Amino acid sequence: MRRGNKRVAKSDLPQKDCKTCGRPFTWRKKWEKVWDDVLYCSDRCRREKTKGTGV
Ligand SMILES: [Zn+2]
């Protein structure tokens, strides 16, 4: 048996391109209040936003 009545319209969710890795990422519940400020797909990318200096 499949559970077929759970329909999630993923295409309805907004998307952005990560400023670090350039990959598109989709709106997440945890970002609902800060979506305008979200520029990176993950904390990792956010930390790596300034690549090039150091090390
Ligand atoms: Zn990223």
mmCIF file of the protein (N, C-alpha, C, O) and its ligand, coordinates in Angstrom:
data_MODEL
# 
_entry.id   MODEL 
# 
loop_
_entity.id 
_entity.type 
_entity.pdbx_number_of_molecules 
1 polymer     1 
2 non-polymer 1 
# 
_entity_poly.entity_id                      1 
_entity_poly.type                           'polypeptide(L)' 
_entity_poly.nstd_linkage                   no 
_entity_poly.nstd_monomer                   no 
_entity_poly.pdbx_seq_one_letter_code       MRRGNKRVAKSDLPQKDCKTCGRPFTWRKKWEKVWDDVLYCSDRCRREKTKGTGV 
_entity_poly.pdbx_seq_one_letter_code_can   MRRGNKRVAKSDLPQKDCKTCGRPFTWRKKWEKVWDDVLYCSDRCRREKTKGTGV 
_entity_poly.pdbx_strand_id                 A 
# 
loop_
_entity_poly_seq.entity_id 
_entity_poly_seq.num 
_entity_poly_seq.mon_id 
_entity_poly_seq.hetero 
1 1  MET n 
1 2  ARG n 
1 3  ARG n 
1 4  GLY n 
1 5  ASN n 
1 6  LYS n 
1 7  ARG n 
1 8  VAL n 
1 9  ALA n 
1 10 LYS n 
1 11 SER n 
1 12 ASP n 
1 13 LEU n 
1 14 PRO n 
1 15 GLN n 
1 16 LYS n 
1 17 ASP n 
1 18 CYS n 
1 19 LYS n 
1 20 THR n 
1 21 CYS n 
1 22 GLY n 
1 23 ARG n 
1 24 PRO n 
1 25 PHE n 
1 26 THR n 
1 27 TRP n 
1 28 ARG n 
1 29 LYS n 
1 30 LYS n 
1 31 TRP n 
1 32 GLU n 
1 33 LYS n 
1 34 VAL n 
1 35 TRP n 
1 36 ASP n 
1 37 ASP n 
1 38 VAL n 
1 39 LEU n 
1 40 TYR n 
1 41 CYS n 
1 42 SER n 
1 43 ASP n 
1 44 ARG n 
1 45 CYS n 
1 46 ARG n 
1 47 ARG n 
1 48 GLU n 
1 49 LYS n 
1 50 THR n 
1 51 LYS n 
1 52 GLY n 
1 53 THR n 
1 54 GLY n 
1 55 VAL n 
# 
loop_
_struct_asym.id 
_struct_asym.entity_id 
A 1 
B 2 
# 
loop_
_chem_comp.id 
_chem_comp.type 
_chem_comp.mon_nstd_flag 
ALA 'L-peptide linking' y 
ARG 'L-peptide linking' y 
ASN 'L-peptide linking' y 
ASP 'L-peptide linking' y 
CYS 'L-peptide linking' y 
GLN 'L-peptide linking' y 
GLU 'L-peptide linking' y 
GLY 'peptide linking'   y 
LEU 'L-peptide linking' y 
LYS 'L-peptide linking' y 
MET 'L-peptide linking' y 
PHE 'L-peptide linking' y 
PRO 'L-peptide linking' y 
SER 'L-peptide linking' y 
THR 'L-peptide linking' y 
TRP 'L-peptide linking' y 
TYR 'L-peptide linking' y 
VAL 'L-peptide linking' y 
ZN  non-polymer         . 
# 
_pdbx_entity_nonpoly.entity_id   2 
_pdbx_entity_nonpoly.name        ? 
_pdbx_entity_nonpoly.comp_id     ZN 
# 
_pdbx_nonpoly_scheme.asym_id         B 
_pdbx_nonpoly_scheme.entity_id       2 
_pdbx_nonpoly_scheme.mon_id          ZN 
_pdbx_nonpoly_scheme.ndb_seq_num     1 
_pdbx_nonpoly_scheme.pdb_seq_num     101 
_pdbx_nonpoly_scheme.auth_seq_num    101 
_pdbx_nonpoly_scheme.pdb_mon_id      ZN 
_pdbx_nonpoly_scheme.auth_mon_id     ZN 
_pdbx_nonpoly_scheme.pdb_strand_id   A 
_pdbx_nonpoly_scheme.pdb_ins_code    . 
# 
loop_
_atom_site.group_PDB 
_atom_site.id 
_atom_site.type_symbol 
_atom_site.label_atom_id 
_atom_site.label_alt_id 
_atom_site.label_comp_id 
_atom_site.label_asym_id 
_atom_site.label_entity_id 
_atom_site.label_seq_id 
_atom_site.pdbx_PDB_ins_code 
_atom_site.Cartn_x 
_atom_site.Cartn_y 
_atom_site.Cartn_z 
_atom_site.occupancy 
_atom_site.B_iso_or_equiv 
_atom_site.pdbx_formal_charge 
_atom_site.auth_seq_id 
_atom_site.auth_comp_id 
_atom_site.auth_asym_id 
_atom_site.auth_atom_id 
_atom_site.pdbx_PDB_model_num 
ATOM   1   N  N  . MET A 1 1  ? 0.819  -1.216 0.000  1.00 0.00 ? 1   MET A N  1 
ATOM   2   C  CA . MET A 1 1  ? 0.000  0.000  0.000  1.00 0.00 ? 1   MET A CA 1 
ATOM   3   C  C  . MET A 1 1  ? 0.850  1.262  0.000  1.00 0.00 ? 1   MET A C  1 
ATOM   4   O  O  . MET A 1 1  ? 1.826  1.392  0.739  1.00 0.00 ? 1   MET A O  1 
ATOM   5   N  N  . ARG A 1 2  ? 0.450  2.159  -0.835 1.00 0.00 ? 2   ARG A N  1 
ATOM   6   C  CA . ARG A 1 2  ? 1.153  3.437  -0.872 1.00 0.00 ? 2   ARG A CA 1 
ATOM   7   C  C  . ARG A 1 2  ? 0.293  4.537  -0.272 1.00 0.00 ? 2   ARG A C  1 
ATOM   8   O  O  . ARG A 1 2  ? -0.934 4.535  -0.369 1.00 0.00 ? 2   ARG A O  1 
ATOM   9   N  N  . ARG A 1 3  ? 0.962  5.431  0.322  1.00 0.00 ? 3   ARG A N  1 
ATOM   10  C  CA . ARG A 1 3  ? 0.228  6.594  0.816  1.00 0.00 ? 3   ARG A CA 1 
ATOM   11  C  C  . ARG A 1 3  ? 0.210  7.649  -0.287 1.00 0.00 ? 3   ARG A C  1 
ATOM   12  O  O  . ARG A 1 3  ? 1.200  8.341  -0.526 1.00 0.00 ? 3   ARG A O  1 
ATOM   13  N  N  . GLY A 1 4  ? -0.893 7.750  -0.924 1.00 0.00 ? 4   GLY A N  1 
ATOM   14  C  CA . GLY A 1 4  ? -0.941 8.596  -2.112 1.00 0.00 ? 4   GLY A CA 1 
ATOM   15  C  C  . GLY A 1 4  ? -1.654 9.910  -1.906 1.00 0.00 ? 4   GLY A C  1 
ATOM   16  O  O  . GLY A 1 4  ? -1.783 10.692 -2.848 1.00 0.00 ? 4   GLY A O  1 
ATOM   17  N  N  . ASN A 1 5  ? -2.113 10.171 -0.718 1.00 0.00 ? 5   ASN A N  1 
ATOM   18  C  CA . ASN A 1 5  ? -2.861 11.416 -0.585 1.00 0.00 ? 5   ASN A CA 1 
ATOM   19  C  C  . ASN A 1 5  ? -2.035 12.561 -0.003 1.00 0.00 ? 5   ASN A C  1 
ATOM   20  O  O  . ASN A 1 5  ? -2.553 13.645 0.266  1.00 0.00 ? 5   ASN A O  1 
ATOM   21  N  N  . LYS A 1 6  ? -0.772 12.306 0.182  1.00 0.00 ? 6   LYS A N  1 
ATOM   22  C  CA . LYS A 1 6  ? 0.057  13.406 0.662  1.00 0.00 ? 6   LYS A CA 1 
ATOM   23  C  C  . LYS A 1 6  ? 0.705  14.116 -0.531 1.00 0.00 ? 6   LYS A C  1 
ATOM   24  O  O  . LYS A 1 6  ? 1.748  13.694 -1.031 1.00 0.00 ? 6   LYS A O  1 
ATOM   25  N  N  . ARG A 1 7  ? 0.094  15.149 -0.952 1.00 0.00 ? 7   ARG A N  1 
ATOM   26  C  CA . ARG A 1 7  ? 0.605  15.863 -2.112 1.00 0.00 ? 7   ARG A CA 1 
ATOM   27  C  C  . ARG A 1 7  ? 1.318  17.137 -1.676 1.00 0.00 ? 7   ARG A C  1 
ATOM   28  O  O  . ARG A 1 7  ? 0.737  18.010 -1.031 1.00 0.00 ? 7   ARG A O  1 
ATOM   29  N  N  . VAL A 1 8  ? 2.559  17.216 -2.036 1.00 0.00 ? 8   VAL A N  1 
ATOM   30  C  CA . VAL A 1 8  ? 3.322  18.424 -1.734 1.00 0.00 ? 8   VAL A CA 1 
ATOM   31  C  C  . VAL A 1 8  ? 3.751  19.077 -3.043 1.00 0.00 ? 8   VAL A C  1 
ATOM   32  O  O  . VAL A 1 8  ? 4.509  18.502 -3.824 1.00 0.00 ? 8   VAL A O  1 
ATOM   33  N  N  . ALA A 1 9  ? 3.271  20.238 -3.255 1.00 0.00 ? 9   ALA A N  1 
ATOM   34  C  CA . ALA A 1 9  ? 3.609  20.944 -4.487 1.00 0.00 ? 9   ALA A CA 1 
ATOM   35  C  C  . ALA A 1 9  ? 4.945  21.641 -4.318 1.00 0.00 ? 9   ALA A C  1 
ATOM   36  O  O  . ALA A 1 9  ? 5.014  22.812 -3.946 1.00 0.00 ? 9   ALA A O  1 
ATOM   37  N  N  . LYS A 1 10 ? 5.988  20.907 -4.595 1.00 0.00 ? 10  LYS A N  1 
ATOM   38  C  CA . LYS A 1 10 ? 7.316  21.473 -4.405 1.00 0.00 ? 10  LYS A CA 1 
ATOM   39  C  C  . LYS A 1 10 ? 7.558  22.678 -5.308 1.00 0.00 ? 10  LYS A C  1 
ATOM   40  O  O  . LYS A 1 10 ? 8.283  23.608 -4.957 1.00 0.00 ? 10  LYS A O  1 
ATOM   41  N  N  . SER A 1 11 ? 6.944  22.634 -6.453 1.00 0.00 ? 11  SER A N  1 
ATOM   42  C  CA . SER A 1 11 ? 7.167  23.712 -7.408 1.00 0.00 ? 11  SER A CA 1 
ATOM   43  C  C  . SER A 1 11 ? 6.576  25.031 -6.917 1.00 0.00 ? 11  SER A C  1 
ATOM   44  O  O  . SER A 1 11 ? 6.901  26.097 -7.440 1.00 0.00 ? 11  SER A O  1 
ATOM   45  N  N  . ASP A 1 12 ? 5.725  24.956 -5.930 1.00 0.00 ? 12  ASP A N  1 
ATOM   46  C  CA . ASP A 1 12 ? 5.142  26.176 -5.396 1.00 0.00 ? 12  ASP A CA 1 
ATOM   47  C  C  . ASP A 1 12 ? 6.074  26.880 -4.430 1.00 0.00 ? 12  ASP A C  1 
ATOM   48  O  O  . ASP A 1 12 ? 5.892  28.058 -4.124 1.00 0.00 ? 12  ASP A O  1 
ATOM   49  N  N  . LEU A 1 13 ? 7.065  26.161 -3.955 1.00 0.00 ? 13  LEU A N  1 
ATOM   50  C  CA . LEU A 1 13 ? 7.988  26.765 -3.008 1.00 0.00 ? 13  LEU A CA 1 
ATOM   51  C  C  . LEU A 1 13 ? 9.003  27.639 -3.742 1.00 0.00 ? 13  LEU A C  1 
ATOM   52  O  O  . LEU A 1 13 ? 9.465  27.296 -4.830 1.00 0.00 ? 13  LEU A O  1 
ATOM   53  N  N  . PRO A 1 14 ? 9.336  28.754 -3.140 1.00 0.00 ? 14  PRO A N  1 
ATOM   54  C  CA . PRO A 1 14 ? 10.330 29.626 -3.763 1.00 0.00 ? 14  PRO A CA 1 
ATOM   55  C  C  . PRO A 1 14 ? 11.718 29.002 -3.727 1.00 0.00 ? 14  PRO A C  1 
ATOM   56  O  O  . PRO A 1 14 ? 12.022 28.156 -2.886 1.00 0.00 ? 14  PRO A O  1 
ATOM   57  N  N  . GLN A 1 15 ? 12.536 29.438 -4.648 1.00 0.00 ? 15  GLN A N  1 
ATOM   58  C  CA . GLN A 1 15 ? 13.900 28.927 -4.708 1.00 0.00 ? 15  GLN A CA 1 
ATOM   59  C  C  . GLN A 1 15 ? 14.882 30.070 -4.848 1.00 0.00 ? 15  GLN A C  1 
ATOM   60  O  O  . GLN A 1 15 ? 14.546 31.161 -5.310 1.00 0.00 ? 15  GLN A O  1 
ATOM   61  N  N  . LYS A 1 16 ? 16.093 29.791 -4.440 1.00 0.00 ? 16  LYS A N  1 
ATOM   62  C  CA . LYS A 1 16 ? 17.181 30.749 -4.625 1.00 0.00 ? 16  LYS A CA 1 
ATOM   63  C  C  . LYS A 1 16 ? 18.432 29.987 -5.016 1.00 0.00 ? 16  LYS A C  1 
ATOM   64  O  O  . LYS A 1 16 ? 18.520 28.772 -4.844 1.00 0.00 ? 16  LYS A O  1 
ATOM   65  N  N  . ASP A 1 17 ? 19.399 30.724 -5.546 1.00 0.00 ? 17  ASP A N  1 
ATOM   66  C  CA . ASP A 1 17 ? 20.684 30.114 -5.844 1.00 0.00 ? 17  ASP A CA 1 
ATOM   67  C  C  . ASP A 1 17 ? 21.664 30.460 -4.737 1.00 0.00 ? 17  ASP A C  1 
ATOM   68  O  O  . ASP A 1 17 ? 21.807 31.621 -4.352 1.00 0.00 ? 17  ASP A O  1 
ATOM   69  N  N  . CYS A 1 18 ? 22.322 29.456 -4.244 1.00 0.00 ? 18  CYS A N  1 
ATOM   70  C  CA . CYS A 1 18 ? 23.292 29.665 -3.178 1.00 0.00 ? 18  CYS A CA 1 
ATOM   71  C  C  . CYS A 1 18 ? 24.440 30.552 -3.668 1.00 0.00 ? 18  CYS A C  1 
ATOM   72  O  O  . CYS A 1 18 ? 24.968 30.351 -4.761 1.00 0.00 ? 18  CYS A O  1 
ATOM   73  N  N  . LYS A 1 19 ? 24.814 31.521 -2.856 1.00 0.00 ? 19  LYS A N  1 
ATOM   74  C  CA . LYS A 1 19 ? 25.862 32.456 -3.255 1.00 0.00 ? 19  LYS A CA 1 
ATOM   75  C  C  . LYS A 1 19 ? 27.241 31.809 -3.250 1.00 0.00 ? 19  LYS A C  1 
ATOM   76  O  O  . LYS A 1 19 ? 28.175 32.307 -3.879 1.00 0.00 ? 19  LYS A O  1 
ATOM   77  N  N  . THR A 1 20 ? 27.355 30.714 -2.547 1.00 0.00 ? 20  THR A N  1 
ATOM   78  C  CA . THR A 1 20 ? 28.648 30.058 -2.460 1.00 0.00 ? 20  THR A CA 1 
ATOM   79  C  C  . THR A 1 20 ? 28.805 28.961 -3.497 1.00 0.00 ? 20  THR A C  1 
ATOM   80  O  O  . THR A 1 20 ? 29.745 28.981 -4.291 1.00 0.00 ? 20  THR A O  1 
ATOM   81  N  N  . CYS A 1 21 ? 27.900 28.017 -3.491 1.00 0.00 ? 21  CYS A N  1 
ATOM   82  C  CA . CYS A 1 21 ? 28.058 26.872 -4.392 1.00 0.00 ? 21  CYS A CA 1 
ATOM   83  C  C  . CYS A 1 21 ? 27.247 27.025 -5.664 1.00 0.00 ? 21  CYS A C  1 
ATOM   84  O  O  . CYS A 1 21 ? 27.429 26.264 -6.614 1.00 0.00 ? 21  CYS A O  1 
ATOM   85  N  N  . GLY A 1 22 ? 26.355 28.002 -5.690 1.00 0.00 ? 22  GLY A N  1 
ATOM   86  C  CA . GLY A 1 22 ? 25.622 28.282 -6.910 1.00 0.00 ? 22  GLY A CA 1 
ATOM   87  C  C  . GLY A 1 22 ? 24.470 27.340 -7.181 1.00 0.00 ? 22  GLY A C  1 
ATOM   88  O  O  . GLY A 1 22 ? 23.799 27.446 -8.207 1.00 0.00 ? 22  GLY A O  1 
ATOM   89  N  N  . ARG A 1 23 ? 24.244 26.435 -6.277 1.00 0.00 ? 23  ARG A N  1 
ATOM   90  C  CA . ARG A 1 23 ? 23.169 25.485 -6.497 1.00 0.00 ? 23  ARG A CA 1 
ATOM   91  C  C  . ARG A 1 23 ? 21.844 26.053 -5.990 1.00 0.00 ? 23  ARG A C  1 
ATOM   92  O  O  . ARG A 1 23 ? 21.802 26.756 -4.980 1.00 0.00 ? 23  ARG A O  1 
ATOM   93  N  N  . PRO A 1 24 ? 20.778 25.741 -6.696 1.00 0.00 ? 24  PRO A N  1 
ATOM   94  C  CA . PRO A 1 24 ? 19.469 26.183 -6.245 1.00 0.00 ? 24  PRO A CA 1 
ATOM   95  C  C  . PRO A 1 24 ? 19.029 25.419 -5.003 1.00 0.00 ? 24  PRO A C  1 
ATOM   96  O  O  . PRO A 1 24 ? 19.220 24.208 -4.893 1.00 0.00 ? 24  PRO A O  1 
ATOM   97  N  N  . PHE A 1 25 ? 18.449 26.142 -4.098 1.00 0.00 ? 25  PHE A N  1 
ATOM   98  C  CA . PHE A 1 25 ? 17.889 25.478 -2.926 1.00 0.00 ? 25  PHE A CA 1 
ATOM   99  C  C  . PHE A 1 25 ? 16.475 25.988 -2.712 1.00 0.00 ? 25  PHE A C  1 
ATOM   100 O  O  . PHE A 1 25 ? 16.110 27.080 -3.148 1.00 0.00 ? 25  PHE A O  1 
ATOM   101 N  N  . THR A 1 26 ? 15.708 25.183 -2.044 1.00 0.00 ? 26  THR A N  1 
ATOM   102 C  CA . THR A 1 26 ? 14.290 25.458 -1.911 1.00 0.00 ? 26  THR A CA 1 
ATOM   103 C  C  . THR A 1 26 ? 13.959 25.972 -0.515 1.00 0.00 ? 26  THR A C  1 
ATOM   104 O  O  . THR A 1 26 ? 14.623 25.647 0.469  1.00 0.00 ? 26  THR A O  1 
ATOM   105 N  N  . TRP A 1 27 ? 12.947 26.755 -0.469 1.00 0.00 ? 27  TRP A N  1 
ATOM   106 C  CA . TRP A 1 27 ? 12.436 27.306 0.783  1.00 0.00 ? 27  TRP A CA 1 
ATOM   107 C  C  . TRP A 1 27 ? 12.243 26.199 1.816  1.00 0.00 ? 27  TRP A C  1 
ATOM   108 O  O  . TRP A 1 27 ? 11.756 25.108 1.520  1.00 0.00 ? 27  TRP A O  1 
ATOM   109 N  N  . ARG A 1 28 ? 12.636 26.523 3.006  1.00 0.00 ? 28  ARG A N  1 
ATOM   110 C  CA . ARG A 1 28 ? 12.416 25.576 4.098  1.00 0.00 ? 28  ARG A CA 1 
ATOM   111 C  C  . ARG A 1 28 ? 11.653 26.247 5.223  1.00 0.00 ? 28  ARG A C  1 
ATOM   112 O  O  . ARG A 1 28 ? 11.695 27.463 5.409  1.00 0.00 ? 28  ARG A O  1 
ATOM   113 N  N  . LYS A 1 29 ? 10.978 25.431 5.940  1.00 0.00 ? 29  LYS A N  1 
ATOM   114 C  CA . LYS A 1 29 ? 10.151 25.924 7.043  1.00 0.00 ? 29  LYS A CA 1 
ATOM   115 C  C  . LYS A 1 29 ? 10.955 26.779 8.019  1.00 0.00 ? 29  LYS A C  1 
ATOM   116 O  O  . LYS A 1 29 ? 10.470 27.793 8.520  1.00 0.00 ? 29  LYS A O  1 
ATOM   117 N  N  . LYS A 1 30 ? 12.177 26.358 8.276  1.00 0.00 ? 30  LYS A N  1 
ATOM   118 C  CA . LYS A 1 30 ? 12.993 27.076 9.257  1.00 0.00 ? 30  LYS A CA 1 
ATOM   119 C  C  . LYS A 1 30 ? 13.387 28.469 8.780  1.00 0.00 ? 30  LYS A C  1 
ATOM   120 O  O  . LYS A 1 30 ? 13.836 29.310 9.559  1.00 0.00 ? 30  LYS A O  1 
ATOM   121 N  N  . TRP A 1 31 ? 13.210 28.690 7.483  1.00 0.00 ? 31  TRP A N  1 
ATOM   122 C  CA . TRP A 1 31 ? 13.587 29.993 6.933  1.00 0.00 ? 31  TRP A CA 1 
ATOM   123 C  C  . TRP A 1 31 ? 12.383 30.899 6.714  1.00 0.00 ? 31  TRP A C  1 
ATOM   124 O  O  . TRP A 1 31 ? 12.522 31.985 6.152  1.00 0.00 ? 31  TRP A O  1 
ATOM   125 N  N  . GLU A 1 32 ? 11.231 30.478 7.141  1.00 0.00 ? 32  GLU A N  1 
ATOM   126 C  CA . GLU A 1 32 ? 10.022 31.214 6.775  1.00 0.00 ? 32  GLU A CA 1 
ATOM   127 C  C  . GLU A 1 32 ? 10.066 32.682 7.205  1.00 0.00 ? 32  GLU A C  1 
ATOM   128 O  O  . GLU A 1 32 ? 9.464  33.541 6.561  1.00 0.00 ? 32  GLU A O  1 
ATOM   129 N  N  . LYS A 1 33 ? 10.773 32.959 8.282  1.00 0.00 ? 33  LYS A N  1 
ATOM   130 C  CA . LYS A 1 33 ? 10.820 34.344 8.767  1.00 0.00 ? 33  LYS A CA 1 
ATOM   131 C  C  . LYS A 1 33 ? 12.032 35.117 8.275  1.00 0.00 ? 33  LYS A C  1 
ATOM   132 O  O  . LYS A 1 33 ? 12.102 36.338 8.411  1.00 0.00 ? 33  LYS A O  1 
ATOM   133 N  N  . VAL A 1 34 ? 12.976 34.400 7.707  1.00 0.00 ? 34  VAL A N  1 
ATOM   134 C  CA . VAL A 1 34 ? 14.216 35.068 7.299  1.00 0.00 ? 34  VAL A CA 1 
ATOM   135 C  C  . VAL A 1 34 ? 14.546 34.814 5.835  1.00 0.00 ? 34  VAL A C  1 
ATOM   136 O  O  . VAL A 1 34 ? 15.673 35.028 5.388  1.00 0.00 ? 34  VAL A O  1 
ATOM   137 N  N  . TRP A 1 35 ? 13.556 34.361 5.110  1.00 0.00 ? 35  TRP A N  1 
ATOM   138 C  CA . TRP A 1 35 ? 13.806 33.929 3.726  1.00 0.00 ? 35  TRP A CA 1 
ATOM   139 C  C  . TRP A 1 35 ? 14.496 35.019 2.895  1.00 0.00 ? 35  TRP A C  1 
ATOM   140 O  O  . TRP A 1 35 ? 15.373 34.728 2.082  1.00 0.00 ? 35  TRP A O  1 
ATOM   141 N  N  . ASP A 1 36 ? 14.097 36.252 3.106  1.00 0.00 ? 36  ASP A N  1 
ATOM   142 C  CA . ASP A 1 36 ? 14.705 37.338 2.340  1.00 0.00 ? 36  ASP A CA 1 
ATOM   143 C  C  . ASP A 1 36 ? 16.191 37.472 2.629  1.00 0.00 ? 36  ASP A C  1 
ATOM   144 O  O  . ASP A 1 36 ? 16.953 37.971 1.800  1.00 0.00 ? 36  ASP A O  1 
ATOM   145 N  N  . ASP A 1 37 ? 16.589 37.033 3.787  1.00 0.00 ? 37  ASP A N  1 
ATOM   146 C  CA . ASP A 1 37 ? 17.988 37.175 4.189  1.00 0.00 ? 37  ASP A CA 1 
ATOM   147 C  C  . ASP A 1 37 ? 18.805 35.930 3.905  1.00 0.00 ? 37  ASP A C  1 
ATOM   148 O  O  . ASP A 1 37 ? 20.029 35.938 4.036  1.00 0.00 ? 37  ASP A O  1 
ATOM   149 N  N  . VAL A 1 38 ? 18.137 34.875 3.522  1.00 0.00 ? 38  VAL A N  1 
ATOM   150 C  CA . VAL A 1 38 ? 18.849 33.626 3.259  1.00 0.00 ? 38  VAL A CA 1 
ATOM   151 C  C  . VAL A 1 38 ? 19.542 33.696 1.905  1.00 0.00 ? 38  VAL A C  1 
ATOM   152 O  O  . VAL A 1 38 ? 18.899 33.905 0.876  1.00 0.00 ? 38  VAL A O  1 
ATOM   153 N  N  . LEU A 1 39 ? 20.838 33.522 1.918  1.00 0.00 ? 39  LEU A N  1 
ATOM   154 C  CA . LEU A 1 39 ? 21.597 33.600 0.671  1.00 0.00 ? 39  LEU A CA 1 
ATOM   155 C  C  . LEU A 1 39 ? 22.357 32.312 0.395  1.00 0.00 ? 39  LEU A C  1 
ATOM   156 O  O  . LEU A 1 39 ? 22.888 32.122 -0.699 1.00 0.00 ? 39  LEU A O  1 
ATOM   157 N  N  . TYR A 1 40 ? 22.409 31.437 1.374  1.00 0.00 ? 40  TYR A N  1 
ATOM   158 C  CA . TYR A 1 40 ? 23.212 30.233 1.229  1.00 0.00 ? 40  TYR A CA 1 
ATOM   159 C  C  . TYR A 1 40 ? 22.383 28.993 1.525  1.00 0.00 ? 40  TYR A C  1 
ATOM   160 O  O  . TYR A 1 40 ? 21.440 29.037 2.315  1.00 0.00 ? 40  TYR A O  1 
ATOM   161 N  N  . CYS A 1 41 ? 22.737 27.903 0.894  1.00 0.00 ? 41  CYS A N  1 
ATOM   162 C  CA . CYS A 1 41 ? 21.935 26.695 1.009  1.00 0.00 ? 41  CYS A CA 1 
ATOM   163 C  C  . CYS A 1 41 ? 22.148 26.001 2.348  1.00 0.00 ? 41  CYS A C  1 
ATOM   164 O  O  . CYS A 1 41 ? 21.325 25.190 2.773  1.00 0.00 ? 41  CYS A O  1 
ATOM   165 N  N  . SER A 1 42 ? 23.252 26.323 3.009  1.00 0.00 ? 42  SER A N  1 
ATOM   166 C  CA . SER A 1 42 ? 23.539 25.636 4.255  1.00 0.00 ? 42  SER A CA 1 
ATOM   167 C  C  . SER A 1 42 ? 24.468 26.477 5.118  1.00 0.00 ? 42  SER A C  1 
ATOM   168 O  O  . SER A 1 42 ? 25.053 27.457 4.656  1.00 0.00 ? 42  SER A O  1 
ATOM   169 N  N  . ASP A 1 43 ? 24.589 26.088 6.352  1.00 0.00 ? 43  ASP A N  1 
ATOM   170 C  CA . ASP A 1 43 ? 25.503 26.809 7.242  1.00 0.00 ? 43  ASP A CA 1 
ATOM   171 C  C  . ASP A 1 43 ? 26.930 26.718 6.726  1.00 0.00 ? 43  ASP A C  1 
ATOM   172 O  O  . ASP A 1 43 ? 27.723 27.647 6.879  1.00 0.00 ? 43  ASP A O  1 
ATOM   173 N  N  . ARG A 1 44 ? 27.234 25.611 6.129  1.00 0.00 ? 44  ARG A N  1 
ATOM   174 C  CA . ARG A 1 44 ? 28.591 25.403 5.617  1.00 0.00 ? 44  ARG A CA 1 
ATOM   175 C  C  . ARG A 1 44 ? 28.912 26.428 4.536  1.00 0.00 ? 44  ARG A C  1 
ATOM   176 O  O  . ARG A 1 44 ? 29.978 27.043 4.535  1.00 0.00 ? 44  ARG A O  1 
ATOM   177 N  N  . CYS A 1 45 ? 27.981 26.595 3.632  1.00 0.00 ? 45  CYS A N  1 
ATOM   178 C  CA . CYS A 1 45 ? 28.196 27.559 2.562  1.00 0.00 ? 45  CYS A CA 1 
ATOM   179 C  C  . CYS A 1 45 ? 28.241 28.978 3.121  1.00 0.00 ? 45  CYS A C  1 
ATOM   180 O  O  . CYS A 1 45 ? 28.985 29.825 2.625  1.00 0.00 ? 45  CYS A O  1 
ATOM   181 N  N  . ARG A 1 46 ? 27.466 29.223 4.124  1.00 0.00 ? 46  ARG A N  1 
ATOM   182 C  CA . ARG A 1 46 ? 27.460 30.554 4.711  1.00 0.00 ? 46  ARG A CA 1 
ATOM   183 C  C  . ARG A 1 46 ? 28.822 30.881 5.318  1.00 0.00 ? 46  ARG A C  1 
ATOM   184 O  O  . ARG A 1 46 ? 29.289 32.018 5.253  1.00 0.00 ? 46  ARG A O  1 
ATOM   185 N  N  . ARG A 1 47 ? 29.435 29.887 5.893  1.00 0.00 ? 47  ARG A N  1 
ATOM   186 C  CA . ARG A 1 47 ? 30.754 30.105 6.499  1.00 0.00 ? 47  ARG A CA 1 
ATOM   187 C  C  . ARG A 1 47 ? 31.832 30.272 5.432  1.00 0.00 ? 47  ARG A C  1 
ATOM   188 O  O  . ARG A 1 47 ? 32.837 30.953 5.635  1.00 0.00 ? 47  ARG A O  1 
ATOM   189 N  N  . GLU A 1 48 ? 31.596 29.643 4.310  1.00 0.00 ? 48  GLU A N  1 
ATOM   190 C  CA . GLU A 1 48 ? 32.608 29.672 3.254  1.00 0.00 ? 48  GLU A CA 1 
ATOM   191 C  C  . GLU A 1 48 ? 32.381 30.799 2.264  1.00 0.00 ? 48  GLU A C  1 
ATOM   192 O  O  . GLU A 1 48 ? 32.976 30.833 1.187  1.00 0.00 ? 48  GLU A O  1 
ATOM   193 N  N  . LYS A 1 49 ? 31.508 31.721 2.649  1.00 0.00 ? 49  LYS A N  1 
ATOM   194 C  CA . LYS A 1 49 ? 31.147 32.784 1.688  1.00 0.00 ? 49  LYS A CA 1 
ATOM   195 C  C  . LYS A 1 49 ? 32.345 33.611 1.285  1.00 0.00 ? 49  LYS A C  1 
ATOM   196 O  O  . LYS A 1 49 ? 32.418 34.098 0.157  1.00 0.00 ? 49  LYS A O  1 
ATOM   197 N  N  . THR A 1 50 ? 33.278 33.772 2.194  1.00 0.00 ? 50  THR A N  1 
ATOM   198 C  CA . THR A 1 50 ? 34.472 34.527 1.842  1.00 0.00 ? 50  THR A CA 1 
ATOM   199 C  C  . THR A 1 50 ? 35.613 33.570 1.593  1.00 0.00 ? 50  THR A C  1 
ATOM   200 O  O  . THR A 1 50 ? 36.470 33.343 2.447  1.00 0.00 ? 50  THR A O  1 
ATOM   201 N  N  . LYS A 1 51 ? 35.596 33.024 0.409  1.00 0.00 ? 51  LYS A N  1 
ATOM   202 C  CA . LYS A 1 51 ? 36.644 32.094 0.030  1.00 0.00 ? 51  LYS A CA 1 
ATOM   203 C  C  . LYS A 1 51 ? 37.761 32.862 -0.667 1.00 0.00 ? 51  LYS A C  1 
ATOM   204 O  O  . LYS A 1 51 ? 37.492 33.813 -1.401 1.00 0.00 ? 51  LYS A O  1 
ATOM   205 N  N  . GLY A 1 52 ? 38.968 32.475 -0.454 1.00 0.00 ? 52  GLY A N  1 
ATOM   206 C  CA . GLY A 1 52 ? 40.036 33.133 -1.181 1.00 0.00 ? 52  GLY A CA 1 
ATOM   207 C  C  . GLY A 1 52 ? 41.126 33.658 -0.274 1.00 0.00 ? 52  GLY A C  1 
ATOM   208 O  O  . GLY A 1 52 ? 42.301 33.647 -0.641 1.00 0.00 ? 52  GLY A O  1 
ATOM   209 N  N  . THR A 1 53 ? 40.753 34.113 0.894  1.00 0.00 ? 53  THR A N  1 
ATOM   210 C  CA . THR A 1 53 ? 41.775 34.628 1.808  1.00 0.00 ? 53  THR A CA 1 
ATOM   211 C  C  . THR A 1 53 ? 42.044 33.615 2.908  1.00 0.00 ? 53  THR A C  1 
ATOM   212 O  O  . THR A 1 53 ? 41.183 32.810 3.263  1.00 0.00 ? 53  THR A O  1 
ATOM   213 N  N  . GLY A 1 54 ? 43.229 33.673 3.423  1.00 0.00 ? 54  GLY A N  1 
ATOM   214 C  CA . GLY A 1 54 ? 43.555 32.775 4.533  1.00 0.00 ? 54  GLY A CA 1 
ATOM   215 C  C  . GLY A 1 54 ? 44.056 31.434 4.060  1.00 0.00 ? 54  GLY A C  1 
ATOM   216 O  O  . GLY A 1 54 ? 43.997 31.103 2.876  1.00 0.00 ? 54  GLY A O  1 
ATOM   217 N  N  . VAL A 1 55 ? 44.545 30.679 5.003  1.00 0.00 ? 55  VAL A N  1 
ATOM   218 C  CA . VAL A 1 55 ? 45.127 29.368 4.770  1.00 0.00 ? 55  VAL A CA 1 
ATOM   219 C  C  . VAL A 1 55 ? 46.201 29.424 3.694  1.00 0.00 ? 55  VAL A C  1 
ATOM   220 O  O  . VAL A 1 55 ? 46.801 28.401 3.367  1.00 0.00 ? 55  VAL A O  1 
HETATM 221 ZN ZN . ZN  B 2 .  ? 25.575 26.234 -1.107 1.00 0.00 2 101 ZN  A ZN 1 
# 
